[in-house]
Amino acid sequence: MTRSNLIREIFRIGLLCIVATFVLGPLLATVLGGFKSNAEVQTSALSLPQTWRLDIYADILSDPGFWRYLGNSLVISITTVALTLLVGAAAAYVFAQIRFLGSKMLFSYLSLGLMFPFATAILPLFVQVRDLGLLDTYWGVILPQTAFGLSLAILLFRTFFSELPKELFEAAYVEGCGYIRFFWQFTLPLSTPILATVGVFVFVQSWNNFLLPLVMLNSREAFTWPLGMMQYRGEFAVEWNRTLAFVTLTILPAVVFFIAAQKYIVAGLTGGAVKG
């Protein structure tokens, strides 16, 4: 290795370590905070606990409310992922395989959804969900999340589907296979990487969503985990150690899900990047 390559490699590793510190530092402080007293969290958030307290994590794990919040989040997130994958893949398949009048304009219109976060539409969303009678239900959160996730899903799916070999559909068409059958029997089985990629993005976004459930859900029985975290916030004080322990336990499913699908995410994002 030449001297210039060695310097470049050292610089790259150093830069990655700095980025990793910014990412892992808050996570480490969150995990350690669950083992400290409330006063210690506020005075030395980044240090190791003077006395490791296991009772905080044990109390949360033994609380039925924790598992109820986790179950609500799981139901909402999984349903959101399923609907987004189904509707997004079907719509993107149409844009990728079928040419019709106004397809580019319609695709551009759907892509505009990437520019608007939940906060910009929270008031009309609330009014619409209220008029449909879906307030304080899972569907009042699932349907808006699905709608806002479709823009990214369709964009990624369409890029991936456009790179599938045209000869494959032509051969299937000669054998009497139509568009719908080809979609279910050929396109989806060949699209595992992009399905996993979109699924992870949608799942993590839904799992961590705070604003939409806060507006749409009123009863504690339907709360998701970000709302359940508010039970440790009192009128005059906040139990930061219990809050951090609660956050640590509830982000584990999202982290495990992301790690398990990591190789599919990379394959899905790069699958449509190179032609040939």
GUBA-994252 format. One line per field, with one value per residue: x, y, z of N, C-alpha, C in turn; residue in three letters. Coordinates in steps of 0.02 Angstrom, whole numbers, plus 50000, padded with zeros to 5 digits. Layout:
<recs>
nX = (X  ...)
nY = (Y  ...)
nZ = (Z  ...)
caX = (X  ...)
caY = (Y  ...)
caZ = (Z  ...)
cX = (X  ...)
cY = (Y  ...)
cZ = (Z  ...)
residuo = (ALA  ...)
</recs>
This chain:
<recs>
nX = (50043  50031  50097  50006  49885  49878  49866  49743  49661  49673  49616  49486  49443  49452  49356  49240  49238  49212  49084  49016  49027  48943  48823  48815  48842  48729  48641  48710  48712  48576  48548  48631  48575  48461  48506  48540  48515  48388  48441  48576  48573  48546  48658  48775  48768  48835  48925  48979  48866  48866  48811  48743  48581  48463  48330  48248  48235  48180  48058  47990  47982  47899  47781  47616  47565  47674  47693  47571  47576  47682  47628  47523  47596  47662  47558  47505  47619  47657  47541  47537  47655  47622  47511  47571  47672  47595  47504  47594  47687  47602  47555  47678  47718  47626  47664  47793  47782  47673  47619  47530  47416  47463  47539  47669  47644  47555  47637  47734  47653  47617  47743  47763  47724  47835  47883  47807  47789  47711  47671  47633  47508  47427  47310  47204  47209  47166  47034  46980  46996  46917  46790  46772  46752  46856  46934  47035  47062  47153  47157  47146  47274  47349  47305  47334  47475  47510  47470  47559  47678  47679  47733  47877  47889  47832  47920  48044  48008  47968  48089  48162  48081  48085  48208  48200  48216  48152  48131  48088  47953  47901  47921  47838  47717  47696  47668  47542  47526  47460  47463  47429  47445  47582  47635  47610  47668  47796  47857  47850  47912  48043  48081  48126  48235  48204  48078  48107  48187  48099  48005  48076  48106  47976  47926  48012  47988  47851  47853  47921  47843  47771  47690  47571  47499  47481  47387  47280  47244  47159  47122  47207  47224  47244  47364  47524  47700  47781  47689  47658  47774  47758  47703  47795  47818  47788  47692  47781  47904  48016  48042  48183  48270  48186  48118  48221  48258  48138  48133  48248  48211  48105  48152  48225  48158  48147  48282  48333  48255  48301  48438  48426  48375  48472  48563  48475  48426  48535  48551  48428  48427  48532  48497  48430  48521  48619  48628  48616)
nY = (49940  50107  50266  50373  50304  50242  50352  50400  50293  50292  50416  50392  50290  50358  50459  50381  50329  50443  50477  50362  50378  50487  50427  50309  50357  50431  50320  50233  50311  50313  50177  50155  50247  50189  50112  50195  50312  50440  50566  50545  50526  50654  50725  50658  50601  50529  50446  50290  50196  50229  50142  49995  49982  49863  49853  49945  49912  49786  49818  49882  49781  49692  49757  49758  49856  49898  49792  49796  49921  49892  49788  49855  49945  49853  49789  49897  49939  49824  49801  49921  49908  49793  49840  49948  49886  49802  49889  49987  49910  49856  49974  50030  49929  49943  50070  50038  49935  49954  50060  50208  50344  50491  50434  50472  50599  50567  50487  50580  50664  50580  50566  50687  50675  50647  50767  50816  50810  50725  50825  50938  50909  50875  50929  50928  50789  50742  50791  50720  50585  50589  50614  50494  50411  50347  50384  50355  50223  50083  50091  50226  50271  50185  50197  50336  50331  50233  50298  50408  50340  50285  50358  50354  50215  50179  50247  50179  50046  50057  50092  49975  49875  49917  49875  49740  49599  49623  49522  49417  49442  49444  49312  49248  49304  49249  49120  49135  49207  49337  49513  49525  49396  49378  49474  49423  49294  49304  49435  49482  49371  49387  49504  49514  49584  49724  49728  49697  49808  49921  49879  49883  50021  50076  50009  50051  50189  50193  50129  50219  50330  50473  50590  50570  50457  50523  50622  50550  50447  50418  50341  50252  50116  50097  50156  50180  50135  50257  50347  50284  50306  50429  50413  50422  50552  50680  50813  50901  50842  50732  50562  50520  50411  50297  50328  50323  50188  50129  50174  50109  49973  49971  50009  49903  49798  49863  49886  49754  49705  49786  49749  49614  49622  49689  49655  49636  49763  49837  49769  49795  49936  49954  49877  49928  50016  49999  49971  49840)
nZ = (50000  49954  50015  50002  49986  50110  50197  50152  50186  50326  50354  50309  50396  50518  50499  50488  50616  50691  50645  50687  50824  50849  50819  50898  51025  51089  51095  51181  51297  51323  51351  51465  51550  51601  51704  51806  51944  51954  51983  51953  51816  51769  51809  51768  51628  51528  51589  51668  51772  51947  52039  51985  51939  51928  51949  51884  51746  51770  51832  51728  51631  51699  51700  51644  51560  51482  51392  51329  51262  51178  51103  51038  50958  50878  50807  50735  50661  50585  50509  50438  50363  50284  50208  50141  50066  49983  49913  49865  49788  49689  49626  49581  49495  49391  49342  49298  49204  49119  48992  48985  48951  49029  49128  49173  49224  49328  49407  49446  49520  49628  49682  49742  49871  49947  49989  50092  50261  50405  50495  50422  50374  50478  50536  50432  50415  50540  50541  50433  50474  50588  50530  50464  50568  50634  50739  50883  50852  50784  50644  50618  50631  50552  50416  50375  50393  50299  50181  50178  50168  50043  49936  49940  49936  49810  49726  49750  49720  49584  49520  49542  49482  49350  49306  49292  49184  49022  48933  49011  49045  48915  48874  48967  48930  48804  48841  48889  49005  49101  49151  49289  49342  49312  49395  49526  49523  49469  49473  49611  49685  49636  49691  49821  49889  49873  49929  50063  50092  50079  50172  50294  50306  50314  50426  50532  50529  50560  50685  50766  50763  50832  50833  50754  50817  50939  50910  50855  50943  51094  51208  51337  51321  51186  51158  51080  51095  51098  51154  51273  51342  51400  51525  51624  51645  51750  51830  51891  51886  51797  51769  51720  51715  51710  51595  51498  51510  51469  51335  51285  51293  51204  51080  51040  50961  50834  50803  50798  50693  50589  50582  50547  50419  50349  50244  50139  50125  50073  49951  49893  49879  49789  49684  49571  49522  49428  49259  49134)
caX = (50000  50070  50088  49944  49828  49876  49838  49672  49626  49670  49567  49419  49426  49442  49292  49188  49235  49179  49012  48990  49022  48882  48765  48813  48846  48663  48613  48744  48688  48508  48550  48660  48530  48413  48538  48560  48463  48366  48489  48638  48561  48548  48723  48828  48729  48877  48971  48953  48829  48902  48779  48701  48514  48426  48259  48210  48218  48136  47991  47958  47966  47845  47721  47574  47557  47729  47680  47513  47600  47724  47583  47488  47644  47677  47500  47501  47677  47654  47486  47559  47704  47587  47472  47616  47705  47546  47480  47651  47714  47553  47556  47742  47718  47589  47706  47853  47769  47617  47621  47463  47414  47468  47575  47724  47616  47528  47693  47762  47606  47625  47809  47761  47714  47900  47898  47762  47787  47647  47653  47601  47440  47397  47243  47156  47207  47123  46964  46959  46990  46858  46730  46766  46738  46913  46973  47048  47066  47215  47152  47156  47346  47376  47290  47377  47545  47516  47465  47621  47734  47674  47775  47943  47881  47821  47982  48094  47982  47969  48158  48183  48042  48106  48269  48188  48223  48091  48122  48052  47882  47882  47915  47779  47658  47686  47638  47475  47527  47441  47499  47416  47478  47653  47652  47609  47709  47864  47886  47859  47965  48109  48090  48137  48277  48170  48023  48137  48209  48041  47974  48114  48096  47908  47919  48047  47952  47789  47869  47945  47798  47743  47640  47508  47462  47463  47328  47226  47227  47140  47120  47272  47227  47265  47426  47585  47753  47802  47641  47666  47832  47739  47679  47848  47824  47740  47680  47837  47967  48019  48083  48224  48299  48135  48105  48275  48252  48080  48154  48295  48176  48057  48185  48259  48128  48164  48353  48340  48224  48346  48498  48408  48361  48522  48591  48423  48420  48588  48536  48370  48444  48579  48473  48412  48568  48663  48595  48658)
caY = (50000  50168  50312  50410  50260  50231  50412  50402  50242  50316  50470  50363  50255  50409  50491  50334  50324  50504  50470  50309  50406  50529  50383  50262  50393  50438  50255  50208  50350  50291  50111  50162  50288  50146  50081  50247  50349  50498  50620  50530  50537  50725  50754  50624  50560  50487  50404  50226  50204  50215  50080  49968  49967  49819  49853  49987  49870  49732  49846  49895  49717  49660  49800  49738  49913  49899  49742  49820  49972  49859  49751  49903  49968  49798  49780  49955  49940  49767  49813  49975  49879  49750  49880  49988  49841  49777  49943  50018  49866  49852  50038  50037  49881  49974  50123  50010  49886  49973  50129  50235  50416  50526  50394  50511  50652  50537  50465  50641  50687  50538  50578  50748  50657  50647  50835  50838  50767  50720  50886  50987  50889  50842  50954  50896  50717  50733  50803  50665  50525  50598  50606  50423  50374  50304  50409  50308  50154  50069  50113  50298  50282  50143  50222  50394  50310  50200  50348  50448  50297  50259  50395  50323  50145  50176  50268  50125  49988  50069  50087  49905  49838  49937  49841  49669  49584  49626  49457  49372  49453  49425  49239  49229  49325  49199  49061  49151  49238  49407  49559  49511  49332  49389  49513  49381  49233  49316  49499  49485  49326  49412  49571  49508  49637  49789  49719  49704  49877  49964  49856  49908  50093  50089  49983  50095  50253  50182  50110  50278  50387  50499  50643  50544  50423  50572  50658  50505  50400  50451  50293  50224  50048  50096  50193  50149  50143  50326  50379  50253  50335  50490  50399  50438  50625  50708  50885  50939  50806  50679  50505  50510  50344  50251  50346  50296  50115  50114  50184  50057  49910  49975  50016  49840  49764  49898  49874  49684  49700  49819  49708  49553  49636  49736  49636  49647  49835  49857  49740  49829  50004  49953  49832  49964  50071  49985  49937  49796)
caZ = (50000  49949  50070  49992  50000  50182  50227  50134  50225  50395  50356  50301  50458  50569  50485  50506  50690  50716  50630  50731  50891  50852  50815  50954  51089  51120  51110  51240  51354  51337  51384  51531  51592  51634  51762  51854  51979  51916  51993  51918  51744  51755  51825  51729  51581  51485  51628  51692  51835  52009  52063  51930  51963  51883  51966  51838  51689  51793  51843  51663  51600  51735  51695  51587  51515  51434  51340  51291  51216  51128  51059  50995  50907  50833  50763  50689  50615  50539  50462  50394  50316  50237  50161  50099  50018  49935  49870  49832  49737  49634  49589  49547  49440  49336  49313  49268  49150  49076  48967  48975  48947  49093  49179  49201  49265  49389  49448  49475  49571  49687  49711  49782  49941  49982  50012  50145  50321  50440  50531  50378  50358  50536  50547  50386  50429  50599  50522  50390  50515  50630  50489  50448  50630  50649  50795  50938  50827  50748  50574  50615  50626  50499  50348  50359  50386  50235  50128  50175  50150  49974  49888  49940  49916  49738  49693  49754  49683  49512  49498  49543  49432  49282  49289  49280  49112  48982  48900  49056  49035  48847  48873  49005  48892  48751  48873  48912  49072  49098  49195  49360  49359  49310  49455  49585  49517  49446  49496  49684  49708  49616  49720  49894  49917  49878  49978  50129  50100  50091  50234  50351  50310  50336  50494  50579  50531  50597  50754  50803  50752  50894  50823  50729  50871  50991  50888  50837  50996  51157  51263  51354  51297  51116  51151  51057  51144  51110  51198  51339  51375  51435  51592  51671  51648  51796  51824  51917  51877  51746  51788  51661  51714  51687  51525  51457  51511  51427  51266  51268  51282  51149  51015  51023  50903  50772  50790  50777  50627  50542  50574  50512  50348  50325  50179  50089  50114  50027  49886  49865  49858  49733  49631  49510  49512  49371  49203  49097)
cX = (50044  50053  50022  49883  49821  49845  49763  49632  49620  49618  49496  49397  49412  49375  49234  49181  49200  49103  48980  48982  48959  48819  48759  48815  48778  48630  48644  48720  48617  48507  48576  48614  48479  48440  48556  48500  48445  48414  48554  48632  48570  48617  48780  48796  48772  48924  48938  48916  48874  48877  48731  48633  48477  48351  48217  48189  48169  48065  47954  47938  47909  47780  47679  47564  47612  47716  47619  47534  47641  47681  47545  47534  47658  47620  47497  47558  47673  47599  47504  47608  47669  47548  47517  47650  47656  47526  47538  47680  47667  47554  47621  47747  47681  47632  47766  47839  47716  47624  47550  47467  47415  47505  47631  47698  47588  47583  47726  47718  47612  47692  47811  47751  47778  47916  47858  47764  47718  47624  47617  47528  47402  47326  47192  47152  47161  47050  46938  46949  46930  46793  46718  46751  46794  46957  46977  47044  47134  47214  47162  47230  47374  47366  47329  47451  47557  47516  47530  47682  47734  47720  47844  47940  47875  47885  48034  48072  47988  48040  48181  48147  48064  48168  48260  48190  48156  48077  48083  47977  47859  47875  47854  47715  47642  47653  47569  47471  47512  47480  47491  47452  47554  47677  47658  47660  47781  47895  47900  47912  48035  48127  48100  48181  48240  48110  48049  48159  48152  48008  48009  48103  48027  47899  47951  48011  47888  47802  47887  47899  47766  47683  47572  47468  47440  47397  47268  47202  47213  47143  47189  47280  47252  47332  47481  47641  47778  47753  47646  47725  47814  47715  47732  47861  47769  47731  47741  47905  47959  48065  48126  48253  48249  48117  48158  48274  48194  48098  48201  48259  48131  48090  48220  48226  48147  48237  48364  48312  48270  48408  48483  48399  48414  48548  48539  48415  48472  48574  48478  48386  48491  48554  48457  48462  48610  48624  48644  48644)
cY = (50062  50215  50352  50368  50247  50291  50417  50351  50262  50371  50442  50328  50305  50444  50446  50326  50385  50499  50418  50334  50447  50485  50340  50296  50402  50371  50226  50245  50330  50225  50118  50202  50246  50110  50131  50274  50410  50557  50608  50539  50610  50756  50722  50575  50511  50441  50337  50237  50189  50151  50056  49947  49925  49822  49895  49947  49815  49758  49858  49830  49680  49700  49778  49794  49916  49852  49761  49873  49941  49821  49797  49928  49915  49787  49836  49953  49884  49777  49868  49950  49837  49789  49920  49945  49819  49832  49975  49975  49861  49916  50046  49988  49909  50027  50095  49969  49908  50046  50152  50311  50447  50488  50434  50566  50625  50514  50525  50668  50646  50550  50642  50734  50654  50715  50855  50789  50767  50787  50936  50971  50861  50865  50924  50820  50702  50740  50744  50600  50529  50587  50533  50381  50329  50331  50357  50236  50145  50098  50188  50317  50245  50175  50286  50376  50275  50250  50388  50405  50273  50295  50364  50252  50139  50196  50212  50064  49998  50064  50015  49865  49855  49901  49766  49655  49585  49558  49408  49380  49431  49349  49216  49247  49275  49137  49075  49182  49313  49449  49541  49447  49340  49427  49468  49323  49245  49379  49499  49435  49349  49478  49569  49564  49704  49785  49728  49775  49924  49944  49883  49983  50109  50067  50030  50162  50247  50168  50171  50338  50409  50546  50615  50505  50472  50607  50611  50460  50437  50403  50261  50152  50043  50131  50150  50164  50215  50364  50349  50280  50397  50477  50415  50513  50653  50783  50926  50905  50752  50624  50485  50440  50292  50265  50316  50220  50092  50121  50129  49992  49912  49985  49951  49804  49797  49886  49803  49674  49729  49776  49645  49564  49681  49718  49645  49721  49859  49832  49776  49899  50006  49910  49867  50018  50061  49948  49890  49724)
cZ = (50000  50007  50064  50007  50075  50218  50213  50175  50298  50403  50352  50366  50514  50560  50504  50581  50720  50705  50676  50802  50899  50851  50878  51022  51123  51137  51174  51302  51373  51374  51455  51578  51629  51695  51817  51892  51938  51923  51955  51843  51727  51767  51784  51681  51542  51523  51645  51758  51895  52042  52009  51958  51911  51894  51917  51777  51710  51804  51778  51629  51634  51732  51635  51537  51462  51376  51298  51241  51160  51078  51012  50940  50855  50783  50711  50638  50564  50487  50413  50342  50263  50186  50114  50047  49963  49886  49831  49776  49677  49593  49550  49488  49379  49302  49275  49206  49100  49056  48954  48977  49017  49146  49212  49246  49331  49436  49482  49530  49635  49721  49752  49856  49981  50013  50073  50204  50353  50468  50487  50364  50418  50549  50498  50396  50488  50580  50479  50429  50561  50591  50470  50510  50651  50705  50851  50915  50793  50677  50566  50611  50565  50430  50331  50351  50320  50178  50121  50158  50078  49926  49883  49915  49840  49701  49693  49714  49607  49484  49492  49488  49361  49259  49279  49205  49076  48949  48944  49049  48966  48842  48910  48967  48836  48779  48901  48980  49065  49148  49269  49382  49360  49372  49516  49581  49498  49477  49571  49709  49690  49651  49796  49922  49924  49924  50049  50143  50119  50158  50295  50360  50339  50409  50545  50585  50571  50671  50796  50797  50818  50882  50802  50782  50926  50973  50879  50894  51062  51217  51274  51328  51225  51105  51122  51106  51152  51156  51269  51377  51416  51506  51645  51676  51693  51786  51844  51905  51824  51770  51728  51658  51689  51613  51479  51454  51466  51353  51243  51251  51221  51081  50994  50964  50837  50753  50765  50707  50573  50529  50534  50437  50316  50256  50123  50074  50064  49957  49853  49841  49798  49675  49567  49492  49449  49318  49170  49112)
residuo = (MET  THR  ARG  SER  ASN  LEU  ILE  ARG  GLU  ILE  PHE  ARG  ILE  GLY  LEU  LEU  CYS  ILE  VAL  ALA  THR  PHE  VAL  LEU  GLY  PRO  LEU  LEU  ALA  THR  VAL  LEU  GLY  GLY  PHE  LYS  SER  ASN  ALA  GLU  VAL  GLN  THR  SER  ALA  LEU  SER  LEU  PRO  GLN  THR  TRP  ARG  LEU  ASP  ILE  TYR  ALA  ASP  ILE  LEU  SER  ASP  PRO  GLY  PHE  TRP  ARG  TYR  LEU  GLY  ASN  SER  LEU  VAL  ILE  SER  ILE  THR  THR  VAL  ALA  LEU  THR  LEU  LEU  VAL  GLY  ALA  ALA  ALA  ALA  TYR  VAL  PHE  ALA  GLN  ILE  ARG  PHE  LEU  GLY  SER  LYS  MET  LEU  PHE  SER  TYR  LEU  SER  LEU  GLY  LEU  MET  PHE  PRO  PHE  ALA  THR  ALA  ILE  LEU  PRO  LEU  PHE  VAL  GLN  VAL  ARG  ASP  LEU  GLY  LEU  LEU  ASP  THR  TYR  TRP  GLY  VAL  ILE  LEU  PRO  GLN  THR  ALA  PHE  GLY  LEU  SER  LEU  ALA  ILE  LEU  LEU  PHE  ARG  THR  PHE  PHE  SER  GLU  LEU  PRO  LYS  GLU  LEU  PHE  GLU  ALA  ALA  TYR  VAL  GLU  GLY  CYS  GLY  TYR  ILE  ARG  PHE  PHE  TRP  GLN  PHE  THR  LEU  PRO  LEU  SER  THR  PRO  ILE  LEU  ALA  THR  VAL  GLY  VAL  PHE  VAL  PHE  VAL  GLN  SER  TRP  ASN  ASN  PHE  LEU  LEU  PRO  LEU  VAL  MET  LEU  ASN  SER  ARG  GLU  ALA  PHE  THR  TRP  PRO  LEU  GLY  MET  MET  GLN  TYR  ARG  GLY  GLU  PHE  ALA  VAL  GLU  TRP  ASN  ARG  THR  LEU  ALA  PHE  VAL  THR  LEU  THR  ILE  LEU  PRO  ALA  VAL  VAL  PHE  PHE  ILE  ALA  ALA  GLN  LYS  TYR  ILE  VAL  ALA  GLY  LEU  THR  GLY  GLY  ALA  VAL  LYS  GLY)
</recs>
